[in-house]
Amino acid sequence: MVRLLLISLISLPLVAGNNAITVEHKGSASVINIKQVGYTNNATVYCGLSNGVYSTHTCTRATININTTGHGNTARAYSQWSNHSDNTFTITQTGDNNFGYLDLDMDDNTGTIIQNGNSNTGIVLMAGSDNAYAINQTGNSKYAKIHAFGDDADTTITQSGTGAHNGYVYNYNYADNNSSTITQSGSGAHDADIFWYSDADDGVASITQSGSGDHTARLNFYTDDYNVGVTQSGANDKSFTATYNCVSSCTKTLTITQYD
């Protein structure tokens, strides 16, 4: 028999802020919903951790949703060590100067950070195989970074709006069959990096930058076989730099398109 645990925590101040919610979850097949409205609120979920530190507790088949509305809010979710798989984490933030953070281990996990507003930051650290992680940001002046450890990872950063767009993906530790995509659109300067460290096979990378403002894209590969595509369009300056370090026998496909 499957038991489903549903937890909903809501903080709805009229004008105040500085609220804090911390959840430590151990087990399987649970749904955790957190909603905060206001400013400088803090929401943290530990899935399978004990007192916020590494442990061997189980965290599987959990659905965790953190939703914040307002300015200066922080949302974090952690799932680390062993027996932490098949989980879905979603952070949704609306407002300015918000911070979203996912630190997730093990296999078959899905993590998403969605931010609407100005000067927001999203960061994902993931380890394990067959994981999918995405950061979607709209508004002015955005910063997104994904660190991926393991094979068969699908990482995506999508940024749109005005102001500076900064998106970075880093793949480590023999990361085979990984796919990394950065898409930036709108006015303002666009800056994108995709790095592949250590020996890795069959990687796919894509950077697409469009709109007015300067476009800068960098690729750095310490990998074997990979397929890379970069497209930059808009009225201002475009810059692309690629560094390749072939570990053994390499098959590479690189396609660069630049147009006004």
Contacts in CASP RR format, 6 or more apart in sequence:
PFRMAT RR
TARGET T0000
AUTHOR 0000-0000-0000
METHOD contacts of the structure
MODEL  1
MVRLLLISLISLPLVAGNNAITVEHKGSASVINIKQVGYTNNATVYCGLS
NGVYSTHTCTRATININTTGHGNTARAYSQWSNHSDNTFTITQTGDNNFG
YLDLDMDDNTGTIIQNGNSNTGIVLMAGSDNAYAINQTGNSKYAKIHAFG
DDADTTITQSGTGAHNGYVYNYNYADNNSSTITQSGSGAHDADIFWYSDA
DDGVASITQSGSGDHTARLNFYTDDYNVGVTQSGANDKSFTATYNCVSSC
TKTLTITQYD
2 29 0 8 1.000
3 29 0 8 1.000
4 29 0 8 1.000
4 30 0 8 1.000
4 31 0 8 1.000
5 29 0 8 1.000
5 30 0 8 1.000
5 31 0 8 1.000
6 30 0 8 1.000
6 31 0 8 1.000
6 33 0 8 1.000
7 23 0 8 1.000
7 25 0 8 1.000
7 30 0 8 1.000
7 31 0 8 1.000
7 32 0 8 1.000
7 33 0 8 1.000
8 32 0 8 1.000
8 33 0 8 1.000
8 34 0 8 1.000
8 35 0 8 1.000
9 21 0 8 1.000
9 23 0 8 1.000
9 32 0 8 1.000
9 33 0 8 1.000
9 34 0 8 1.000
9 35 0 8 1.000
10 34 0 8 1.000
10 35 0 8 1.000
10 36 0 8 1.000
11 19 0 8 1.000
11 21 0 8 1.000
11 35 0 8 1.000
11 36 0 8 1.000
11 37 0 8 1.000
11 41 0 8 1.000
12 35 0 8 1.000
12 36 0 8 1.000
12 37 0 8 1.000
13 19 0 8 1.000
13 37 0 8 1.000
13 38 0 8 1.000
15 38 0 8 1.000
16 38 0 8 1.000
17 38 0 8 1.000
17 39 0 8 1.000
17 40 0 8 1.000
17 41 0 8 1.000
18 39 0 8 1.000
18 40 0 8 1.000
18 41 0 8 1.000
19 36 0 8 1.000
19 38 0 8 1.000
19 41 0 8 1.000
19 42 0 8 1.000
20 41 0 8 1.000
20 42 0 8 1.000
20 43 0 8 1.000
20 44 0 8 1.000
21 34 0 8 1.000
21 36 0 8 1.000
21 41 0 8 1.000
21 42 0 8 1.000
21 43 0 8 1.000
21 44 0 8 1.000
22 43 0 8 1.000
22 44 0 8 1.000
22 45 0 8 1.000
22 46 0 8 1.000
23 32 0 8 1.000
23 34 0 8 1.000
23 44 0 8 1.000
23 45 0 8 1.000
23 46 0 8 1.000
24 46 0 8 1.000
24 48 0 8 1.000
24 49 0 8 1.000
24 50 0 8 1.000
24 51 0 8 1.000
24 52 0 8 1.000
25 32 0 8 1.000
25 45 0 8 1.000
25 46 0 8 1.000
25 47 0 8 1.000
25 48 0 8 1.000
25 59 0 8 1.000
25 62 0 8 1.000
25 64 0 8 1.000
26 48 0 8 1.000
26 50 0 8 1.000
26 57 0 8 1.000
26 58 0 8 1.000
26 59 0 8 1.000
27 48 0 8 1.000
27 57 0 8 1.000
27 58 0 8 1.000
27 59 0 8 1.000
27 60 0 8 1.000
27 62 0 8 1.000
28 58 0 8 1.000
28 59 0 8 1.000
28 60 0 8 1.000
28 61 0 8 1.000
28 62 0 8 1.000
29 60 0 8 1.000
29 61 0 8 1.000
29 62 0 8 1.000
30 61 0 8 1.000
30 62 0 8 1.000
30 63 0 8 1.000
31 62 0 8 1.000
31 63 0 8 1.000
31 64 0 8 1.000
31 65 0 8 1.000
32 45 0 8 1.000
32 62 0 8 1.000
32 63 0 8 1.000
32 64 0 8 1.000
32 65 0 8 1.000
33 65 0 8 1.000
33 67 0 8 1.000
34 43 0 8 1.000
34 45 0 8 1.000
34 65 0 8 1.000
34 66 0 8 1.000
34 67 0 8 1.000
34 75 0 8 1.000
35 67 0 8 1.000
35 68 0 8 1.000
35 69 0 8 1.000
36 43 0 8 1.000
36 67 0 8 1.000
36 68 0 8 1.000
36 69 0 8 1.000
36 73 0 8 1.000
37 68 0 8 1.000
37 69 0 8 1.000
37 70 0 8 1.000
38 68 0 8 1.000
38 69 0 8 1.000
38 70 0 8 1.000
38 71 0 8 1.000
38 73 0 8 1.000
39 70 0 8 1.000
39 71 0 8 1.000
39 72 0 8 1.000
39 73 0 8 1.000
40 71 0 8 1.000
40 72 0 8 1.000
40 73 0 8 1.000
41 68 0 8 1.000
41 70 0 8 1.000
41 72 0 8 1.000
41 73 0 8 1.000
41 74 0 8 1.000
42 73 0 8 1.000
42 74 0 8 1.000
42 75 0 8 1.000
43 66 0 8 1.000
43 68 0 8 1.000
43 73 0 8 1.000
43 74 0 8 1.000
43 75 0 8 1.000
43 76 0 8 1.000
44 75 0 8 1.000
44 76 0 8 1.000
44 77 0 8 1.000
44 78 0 8 1.000
45 64 0 8 1.000
45 66 0 8 1.000
45 76 0 8 1.000
45 77 0 8 1.000
45 78 0 8 1.000
45 89 0 8 1.000
46 52 0 8 1.000
46 78 0 8 1.000
46 79 0 8 1.000
47 59 0 8 1.000
47 62 0 8 1.000
47 64 0 8 1.000
47 77 0 8 1.000
47 78 0 8 1.000
47 79 0 8 1.000
47 84 0 8 1.000
47 87 0 8 1.000
47 89 0 8 1.000
48 55 0 8 1.000
48 57 0 8 1.000
48 58 0 8 1.000
48 59 0 8 1.000
48 79 0 8 1.000
48 80 0 8 1.000
48 81 0 8 1.000
48 83 0 8 1.000
48 84 0 8 1.000
49 55 0 8 1.000
49 57 0 8 1.000
49 78 0 8 1.000
49 79 0 8 1.000
49 80 0 8 1.000
49 81 0 8 1.000
50 57 0 8 1.000
52 78 0 8 1.000
54 80 0 8 1.000
54 81 0 8 1.000
55 81 0 8 1.000
56 81 0 8 1.000
56 82 0 8 1.000
56 83 0 8 1.000
57 83 0 8 1.000
58 83 0 8 1.000
58 84 0 8 1.000
59 79 0 8 1.000
59 83 0 8 1.000
59 84 0 8 1.000
59 87 0 8 1.000
60 83 0 8 1.000
60 84 0 8 1.000
60 85 0 8 1.000
60 86 0 8 1.000
60 87 0 8 1.000
61 86 0 8 1.000
61 87 0 8 1.000
62 87 0 8 1.000
62 88 0 8 1.000
63 87 0 8 1.000
63 88 0 8 1.000
64 77 0 8 1.000
64 87 0 8 1.000
64 88 0 8 1.000
64 89 0 8 1.000
64 90 0 8 1.000
65 90 0 8 1.000
65 92 0 8 1.000
66 75 0 8 1.000
66 77 0 8 1.000
66 90 0 8 1.000
66 91 0 8 1.000
66 92 0 8 1.000
67 91 0 8 1.000
67 92 0 8 1.000
67 93 0 8 1.000
68 75 0 8 1.000
68 91 0 8 1.000
68 92 0 8 1.000
68 93 0 8 1.000
68 94 0 8 1.000
68 98 0 8 1.000
69 93 0 8 1.000
69 94 0 8 1.000
69 95 0 8 1.000
70 94 0 8 1.000
70 95 0 8 1.000
70 96 0 8 1.000
70 98 0 8 1.000
71 95 0 8 1.000
71 96 0 8 1.000
71 97 0 8 1.000
71 98 0 8 1.000
72 95 0 8 1.000
72 96 0 8 1.000
72 97 0 8 1.000
72 98 0 8 1.000
72 99 0 8 1.000
73 93 0 8 1.000
73 95 0 8 1.000
73 98 0 8 1.000
73 99 0 8 1.000
74 98 0 8 1.000
74 99 0 8 1.000
74 100 0 8 1.000
74 101 0 8 1.000
75 91 0 8 1.000
75 93 0 8 1.000
75 98 0 8 1.000
75 99 0 8 1.000
75 100 0 8 1.000
75 101 0 8 1.000
76 100 0 8 1.000
76 101 0 8 1.000
76 102 0 8 1.000
76 103 0 8 1.000
77 89 0 8 1.000
77 91 0 8 1.000
77 101 0 8 1.000
77 102 0 8 1.000
77 103 0 8 1.000
77 104 0 8 1.000
78 103 0 8 1.000
78 104 0 8 1.000
79 87 0 8 1.000
79 89 0 8 1.000
79 103 0 8 1.000
79 104 0 8 1.000
79 105 0 8 1.000
79 106 0 8 1.000
79 109 0 8 1.000
80 103 0 8 1.000
80 104 0 8 1.000
80 105 0 8 1.000
81 105 0 8 1.000
81 106 0 8 1.000
82 106 0 8 1.000
83 106 0 8 1.000
84 104 0 8 1.000
84 105 0 8 1.000
84 106 0 8 1.000
84 109 0 8 1.000
85 106 0 8 1.000
85 107 0 8 1.000
85 108 0 8 1.000
85 109 0 8 1.000
86 107 0 8 1.000
86 108 0 8 1.000
86 109 0 8 1.000
87 104 0 8 1.000
87 109 0 8 1.000
87 110 0 8 1.000
88 109 0 8 1.000
88 110 0 8 1.000
88 111 0 8 1.000
89 102 0 8 1.000
89 104 0 8 1.000
89 109 0 8 1.000
89 110 0 8 1.000
89 111 0 8 1.000
89 112 0 8 1.000
90 111 0 8 1.000
90 112 0 8 1.000
90 113 0 8 1.000
90 114 0 8 1.000
91 100 0 8 1.000
91 101 0 8 1.000
91 102 0 8 1.000
91 112 0 8 1.000
91 113 0 8 1.000
91 114 0 8 1.000
92 114 0 8 1.000
92 115 0 8 1.000
93 100 0 8 1.000
93 113 0 8 1.000
93 114 0 8 1.000
93 115 0 8 1.000
93 116 0 8 1.000
93 120 0 8 1.000
94 115 0 8 1.000
94 116 0 8 1.000
94 117 0 8 1.000
95 116 0 8 1.000
95 117 0 8 1.000
95 118 0 8 1.000
95 120 0 8 1.000
96 117 0 8 1.000
96 118 0 8 1.000
96 119 0 8 1.000
96 120 0 8 1.000
97 118 0 8 1.000
97 119 0 8 1.000
97 120 0 8 1.000
98 115 0 8 1.000
98 117 0 8 1.000
98 120 0 8 1.000
98 121 0 8 1.000
99 120 0 8 1.000
99 121 0 8 1.000
99 122 0 8 1.000
100 113 0 8 1.000
100 115 0 8 1.000
100 120 0 8 1.000
100 121 0 8 1.000
100 122 0 8 1.000
100 123 0 8 1.000
101 122 0 8 1.000
101 123 0 8 1.000
101 124 0 8 1.000
102 111 0 8 1.000
102 113 0 8 1.000
102 123 0 8 1.000
102 124 0 8 1.000
102 125 0 8 1.000
102 126 0 8 1.000
102 133 0 8 1.000
103 124 0 8 1.000
103 125 0 8 1.000
104 111 0 8 1.000
104 124 0 8 1.000
104 125 0 8 1.000
104 126 0 8 1.000
104 127 0 8 1.000
104 131 0 8 1.000
104 133 0 8 1.000
105 126 0 8 1.000
105 127 0 8 1.000
105 128 0 8 1.000
106 127 0 8 1.000
106 128 0 8 1.000
107 128 0 8 1.000
107 129 0 8 1.000
107 130 0 8 1.000
107 131 0 8 1.000
108 129 0 8 1.000
108 130 0 8 1.000
108 131 0 8 1.000
109 126 0 8 1.000
109 131 0 8 1.000
109 132 0 8 1.000
110 131 0 8 1.000
110 132 0 8 1.000
110 133 0 8 1.000
111 124 0 8 1.000
111 126 0 8 1.000
111 131 0 8 1.000
111 132 0 8 1.000
111 133 0 8 1.000
111 134 0 8 1.000
112 133 0 8 1.000
112 134 0 8 1.000
112 135 0 8 1.000
112 136 0 8 1.000
113 122 0 8 1.000
113 124 0 8 1.000
113 134 0 8 1.000
113 135 0 8 1.000
113 136 0 8 1.000
113 144 0 8 1.000
114 136 0 8 1.000
114 137 0 8 1.000
115 122 0 8 1.000
115 135 0 8 1.000
115 136 0 8 1.000
115 137 0 8 1.000
115 138 0 8 1.000
115 142 0 8 1.000
116 137 0 8 1.000
116 138 0 8 1.000
116 139 0 8 1.000
117 138 0 8 1.000
117 139 0 8 1.000
117 140 0 8 1.000
118 139 0 8 1.000
118 140 0 8 1.000
118 141 0 8 1.000
119 140 0 8 1.000
119 141 0 8 1.000
119 142 0 8 1.000
120 137 0 8 1.000
120 139 0 8 1.000
120 142 0 8 1.000
120 143 0 8 1.000
121 142 0 8 1.000
121 143 0 8 1.000
121 144 0 8 1.000
122 135 0 8 1.000
122 137 0 8 1.000
122 143 0 8 1.000
122 144 0 8 1.000
122 145 0 8 1.000
123 144 0 8 1.000
123 145 0 8 1.000
123 146 0 8 1.000
124 133 0 8 1.000
124 135 0 8 1.000
124 145 0 8 1.000
124 146 0 8 1.000
124 147 0 8 1.000
124 155 0 8 1.000
125 147 0 8 1.000
126 133 0 8 1.000
126 146 0 8 1.000
126 147 0 8 1.000
126 148 0 8 1.000
126 149 0 8 1.000
126 153 0 8 1.000
126 155 0 8 1.000
127 148 0 8 1.000
127 149 0 8 1.000
127 150 0 8 1.000
128 149 0 8 1.000
128 150 0 8 1.000
128 151 0 8 1.000
128 153 0 8 1.000
129 150 0 8 1.000
129 151 0 8 1.000
129 152 0 8 1.000
129 153 0 8 1.000
130 151 0 8 1.000
130 152 0 8 1.000
130 153 0 8 1.000
131 148 0 8 1.000
131 150 0 8 1.000
131 152 0 8 1.000
131 153 0 8 1.000
131 154 0 8 1.000
132 153 0 8 1.000
132 154 0 8 1.000
132 155 0 8 1.000
133 146 0 8 1.000
133 148 0 8 1.000
133 153 0 8 1.000
133 154 0 8 1.000
133 155 0 8 1.000
133 156 0 8 1.000
134 155 0 8 1.000
134 156 0 8 1.000
134 157 0 8 1.000
134 158 0 8 1.000
135 144 0 8 1.000
135 146 0 8 1.000
135 156 0 8 1.000
135 157 0 8 1.000
135 158 0 8 1.000
136 158 0 8 1.000
137 144 0 8 1.000
137 157 0 8 1.000
137 158 0 8 1.000
137 159 0 8 1.000
137 160 0 8 1.000
138 159 0 8 1.000
138 160 0 8 1.000
138 161 0 8 1.000
139 160 0 8 1.000
139 161 0 8 1.000
139 162 0 8 1.000
139 163 0 8 1.000
140 161 0 8 1.000
140 162 0 8 1.000
140 163 0 8 1.000
141 163 0 8 1.000
141 164 0 8 1.000
142 159 0 8 1.000
142 164 0 8 1.000
142 165 0 8 1.000
142 166 0 8 1.000
142 167 0 8 1.000
143 166 0 8 1.000
143 167 0 8 1.000
144 157 0 8 1.000
144 159 0 8 1.000
144 166 0 8 1.000
144 167 0 8 1.000
144 168 0 8 1.000
145 167 0 8 1.000
145 168 0 8 1.000
145 169 0 8 1.000
145 170 0 8 1.000
146 155 0 8 1.000
146 157 0 8 1.000
146 168 0 8 1.000
146 169 0 8 1.000
146 170 0 8 1.000
146 180 0 8 1.000
147 170 0 8 1.000
147 172 0 8 1.000
148 155 0 8 1.000
148 169 0 8 1.000
148 170 0 8 1.000
148 171 0 8 1.000
148 172 0 8 1.000
148 175 0 8 1.000
148 178 0 8 1.000
148 180 0 8 1.000
149 172 0 8 1.000
149 173 0 8 1.000
149 175 0 8 1.000
150 171 0 8 1.000
150 172 0 8 1.000
150 173 0 8 1.000
150 174 0 8 1.000
150 175 0 8 1.000
150 176 0 8 1.000
150 178 0 8 1.000
151 174 0 8 1.000
151 175 0 8 1.000
151 176 0 8 1.000
151 177 0 8 1.000
151 178 0 8 1.000
152 176 0 8 1.000
152 177 0 8 1.000
152 178 0 8 1.000
153 171 0 8 1.000
153 175 0 8 1.000
153 178 0 8 1.000
153 179 0 8 1.000
154 178 0 8 1.000
154 179 0 8 1.000
155 169 0 8 1.000
155 171 0 8 1.000
155 178 0 8 1.000
155 179 0 8 1.000
155 180 0 8 1.000
155 181 0 8 1.000
156 180 0 8 1.000
156 181 0 8 1.000
156 182 0 8 1.000
156 183 0 8 1.000
157 167 0 8 1.000
157 168 0 8 1.000
157 169 0 8 1.000
157 181 0 8 1.000
157 182 0 8 1.000
157 183 0 8 1.000
157 192 0 8 1.000
158 182 0 8 1.000
158 183 0 8 1.000
159 165 0 8 1.000
159 167 0 8 1.000
159 182 0 8 1.000
159 183 0 8 1.000
159 184 0 8 1.000
159 185 0 8 1.000
159 190 0 8 1.000
160 184 0 8 1.000
160 185 0 8 1.000
160 186 0 8 1.000
161 185 0 8 1.000
161 186 0 8 1.000
161 187 0 8 1.000
162 186 0 8 1.000
162 187 0 8 1.000
162 188 0 8 1.000
163 187 0 8 1.000
163 188 0 8 1.000
163 189 0 8 1.000
164 188 0 8 1.000
164 189 0 8 1.000
164 190 0 8 1.000
164 191 0 8 1.000
165 184 0 8 1.000
165 186 0 8 1.000
165 188 0 8 1.000
165 189 0 8 1.000
165 190 0 8 1.000
165 191 0 8 1.000
165 192 0 8 1.000
166 191 0 8 1.000
166 192 0 8 1.000
167 182 0 8 1.000
167 184 0 8 1.000
167 191 0 8 1.000
167 192 0 8 1.000
167 193 0 8 1.000
168 192 0 8 1.000
168 193 0 8 1.000
168 194 0 8 1.000
168 195 0 8 1.000
169 180 0 8 1.000
169 182 0 8 1.000
169 193 0 8 1.000
169 194 0 8 1.000
169 195 0 8 1.000
170 193 0 8 1.000
170 195 0 8 1.000
170 197 0 8 1.000
171 178 0 8 1.000
171 180 0 8 1.000
171 194 0 8 1.000
171 195 0 8 1.000
171 196 0 8 1.000
171 197 0 8 1.000
171 200 0 8 1.000
172 197 0 8 1.000
172 198 0 8 1.000
173 197 0 8 1.000
173 198 0 8 1.000
174 198 0 8 1.000
174 199 0 8 1.000
174 200 0 8 1.000
175 196 0 8 1.000
175 198 0 8 1.000
175 200 0 8 1.000
176 200 0 8 1.000
176 201 0 8 1.000
176 202 0 8 1.000
176 203 0 8 1.000
177 201 0 8 1.000
177 202 0 8 1.000
177 203 0 8 1.000
178 196 0 8 1.000
178 200 0 8 1.000
178 203 0 8 1.000
178 204 0 8 1.000
179 203 0 8 1.000
179 204 0 8 1.000
179 205 0 8 1.000
180 194 0 8 1.000
180 204 0 8 1.000
180 205 0 8 1.000
180 206 0 8 1.000
181 205 0 8 1.000
181 206 0 8 1.000
181 207 0 8 1.000
182 192 0 8 1.000
182 194 0 8 1.000
182 206 0 8 1.000
182 207 0 8 1.000
182 208 0 8 1.000
183 206 0 8 1.000
183 207 0 8 1.000
183 208 0 8 1.000
184 190 0 8 1.000
184 192 0 8 1.000
184 208 0 8 1.000
184 209 0 8 1.000
184 210 0 8 1.000
184 215 0 8 1.000
185 208 0 8 1.000
185 209 0 8 1.000
185 210 0 8 1.000
185 211 0 8 1.000
186 210 0 8 1.000
186 211 0 8 1.000
186 212 0 8 1.000
187 211 0 8 1.000
187 212 0 8 1.000
187 213 0 8 1.000
188 211 0 8 1.000
188 212 0 8 1.000
188 213 0 8 1.000
188 214 0 8 1.000
189 213 0 8 1.000
189 214 0 8 1.000
189 215 0 8 1.000
189 216 0 8 1.000
190 209 0 8 1.000
190 211 0 8 1.000
190 213 0 8 1.000
190 214 0 8 1.000
190 215 0 8 1.000
190 216 0 8 1.000
191 216 0 8 1.000
192 207 0 8 1.000
192 209 0 8 1.000
192 216 0 8 1.000
192 217 0 8 1.000
192 218 0 8 1.000
193 217 0 8 1.000
193 218 0 8 1.000
193 219 0 8 1.000
193 220 0 8 1.000
194 205 0 8 1.000
194 207 0 8 1.000
194 218 0 8 1.000
194 219 0 8 1.000
194 220 0 8 1.000
195 219 0 8 1.000
195 220 0 8 1.000
195 221 0 8 1.000
196 203 0 8 1.000
196 205 0 8 1.000
196 220 0 8 1.000
196 221 0 8 1.000
196 222 0 8 1.000
196 223 0 8 1.000
196 226 0 8 1.000
197 222 0 8 1.000
198 222 0 8 1.000
199 222 0 8 1.000
199 223 0 8 1.000
199 224 0 8 1.000
199 247 0 8 1.000
199 248 0 8 1.000
200 222 0 8 1.000
200 223 0 8 1.000
200 224 0 8 1.000
200 226 0 8 1.000
201 223 0 8 1.000
201 224 0 8 1.000
201 225 0 8 1.000
202 224 0 8 1.000
202 225 0 8 1.000
202 226 0 8 1.000
203 223 0 8 1.000
203 225 0 8 1.000
203 226 0 8 1.000
203 227 0 8 1.000
204 226 0 8 1.000
204 227 0 8 1.000
204 228 0 8 1.000
205 219 0 8 1.000
205 226 0 8 1.000
205 227 0 8 1.000
205 228 0 8 1.000
205 229 0 8 1.000
206 228 0 8 1.000
206 229 0 8 1.000
206 230 0 8 1.000
207 217 0 8 1.000
207 219 0 8 1.000
207 229 0 8 1.000
207 230 0 8 1.000
207 231 0 8 1.000
208 230 0 8 1.000
208 231 0 8 1.000
208 232 0 8 1.000
209 215 0 8 1.000
209 217 0 8 1.000
209 231 0 8 1.000
209 232 0 8 1.000
209 233 0 8 1.000
209 238 0 8 1.000
210 231 0 8 1.000
210 232 0 8 1.000
210 233 0 8 1.000
210 234 0 8 1.000
211 233 0 8 1.000
211 234 0 8 1.000
211 235 0 8 1.000
212 234 0 8 1.000
212 235 0 8 1.000
212 236 0 8 1.000
213 234 0 8 1.000
213 235 0 8 1.000
213 236 0 8 1.000
213 237 0 8 1.000
214 236 0 8 1.000
214 237 0 8 1.000
214 238 0 8 1.000
214 239 0 8 1.000
215 232 0 8 1.000
215 234 0 8 1.000
215 236 0 8 1.000
215 237 0 8 1.000
215 238 0 8 1.000
215 239 0 8 1.000
216 238 0 8 1.000
216 239 0 8 1.000
216 240 0 8 1.000
217 230 0 8 1.000
217 232 0 8 1.000
217 239 0 8 1.000
217 240 0 8 1.000
217 241 0 8 1.000
218 240 0 8 1.000
218 241 0 8 1.000
218 242 0 8 1.000
218 243 0 8 1.000
219 228 0 8 1.000
219 230 0 8 1.000
219 240 0 8 1.000
219 241 0 8 1.000
219 242 0 8 1.000
219 243 0 8 1.000
220 242 0 8 1.000
220 243 0 8 1.000
221 228 0 8 1.000
221 242 0 8 1.000
221 243 0 8 1.000
221 244 0 8 1.000
221 245 0 8 1.000
222 245 0 8 1.000
222 247 0 8 1.000
223 247 0 8 1.000
223 250 0 8 1.000
224 246 0 8 1.000
224 247 0 8 1.000
224 248 0 8 1.000
224 249 0 8 1.000
224 250 0 8 1.000
224 251 0 8 1.000
225 250 0 8 1.000
225 251 0 8 1.000
225 252 0 8 1.000
226 252 0 8 1.000
226 253 0 8 1.000
227 252 0 8 1.000
227 253 0 8 1.000
228 242 0 8 1.000
228 252 0 8 1.000
228 253 0 8 1.000
228 254 0 8 1.000
228 255 0 8 1.000
229 254 0 8 1.000
229 255 0 8 1.000
229 256 0 8 1.000
229 257 0 8 1.000
230 240 0 8 1.000
230 255 0 8 1.000
230 256 0 8 1.000
230 257 0 8 1.000
231 257 0 8 1.000
231 258 0 8 1.000
232 238 0 8 1.000
232 240 0 8 1.000
232 257 0 8 1.000
232 258 0 8 1.000
232 259 0 8 1.000
233 257 0 8 1.000
233 258 0 8 1.000
233 259 0 8 1.000
233 260 0 8 1.000
234 259 0 8 1.000
234 260 0 8 1.000
235 260 0 8 1.000
238 258 0 8 1.000
240 256 0 8 1.000
240 258 0 8 1.000
242 254 0 8 1.000
244 250 0 8 1.000
244 252 0 8 1.000
246 252 0 8 1.000
END
